[in-house]
Amino acid sequence: MFELSEPREGGRVFVSGAITAENVERVVEAVQGTDTTELDFSGVSSIQLAAVRALMNARHDQNAFCVVNATPAIALLLHETGFASTISVLREFEEYDMTGTVEFGGGHNAVSYWSADGDCMIKLYKETAPESEPQCEMRYSSKVLNMGIPTPIASKLIKVGGRKGVIFEKVKGKKSLSRLIADDPQNIGAYVNRLVDMAKLLHSTPCDTAVFPSQIERLLSINASLECFDAAEKAKIDAAINKIEPQTVCCHGDLHIGNVIVTPAGESLLIDLPDFCYGNPLMDLGALYFACHYLDEALADELYHVSLDTMARVWDLFAAGYFGADTSEKLAAVDEQIKPYAALQALPWLVHGVDEHLMGVMHANLLDL
């Protein structure tokens, strides 16, 4: 029996039963005129080819949606028909045996392991994390690579008991730009040029707006969720966000020297993609300016393994390479242009707790854009 749920939190719509030429219009209606919708196909038993075509036509009409939790048979059909070349399709989570894996790191919501054969990296989220987080990471990694931006390959979604995660390729012998700069400071210029090249590639690449969120909508949502600002302050921040010129090129969302790694073969890869979005490159550059100027000494050393003076040098070299700011006057002009965008980059940090220093940064630099 065909059934279609109302949109749940996060814009997910659950579909079950057989999708046919007769009922597919109900699915199309569910994705029309909305932000990115996730169609959960975990309950879909079959889908007629005429229904596949109808969904492809809906995507061509600029409706933003993707498919999650497809069974192996449904996922294979969608890939073989070409559906998955324009619409993101994620298979359901597969059971994974963790025997022989080795834990090597972790964050606030996930733990990382090396696979038993040493060929893969496993990122396993905590049980409290919603399944949409690993699904988003898998989708983003695959789509970023598909758009021509080099990043480690994500291969499959897995589950281990109540925990879910993603398997990535293990990039053996890699080093982040931050570690390279710390270990080889005399060649800082060459390493920063790699960041410049990556940023220019990002900001010249049209982004898939059906997969990735809007930079502006993301910032507005974060501001709405914060409790550290009063209504007047929130209105001022909203006004600043809404003055950002909308664009649809790729933005990393957290661009800095820790999020580009270099392989032994000399290839630069972009990592850490949860905040990837489409929008204005100046916001991306604001994230880098923020990292280079607004952290304290201890945090700069913890995150990037270098001093604040070195981080300031990173920015100056980056501005010279990206903007052509090769004089003190040009650099000062670039700094003034970027500071308001950098101030807005305090918003994601404030989600994790009130920080008077960061609030001061926002108040001092949140100028008219």
Secondary structure, 3 states (H helix, E strand, C coil): CCEECCCCCCCEEEEEEEECCCCHHHHHHHHCCCCCEEEEEEEEEEECHHHHHHHHHHHHCCCCEEEEEECHHHHHHHHHCCHHHCCCEEECCEECCCCCCEEEEECCCEEEEECCCCCEEEEEECCCCCCHHHHHHHHHHHHHHHCCCCCCCEEEEEEECCEEEEEEECCCCCEEHHHHHHHCHHHHHHHHHHHHHHHHHHHCCECCCCCCCEHHHHHHHHHHHCCCCCHHHHHHHHHHHHCCCCCCEEECCCCCCCCEEECCCCCEEECCCCCCEEECHHHHHHHHHHHHHCCCHHHHHHHHCCCHHHHHHHHHHHHHHHHCCCCHHHHHHHHHHHHHHHHHCHHHHHCCCCCHHHHHHHHHHCCCC
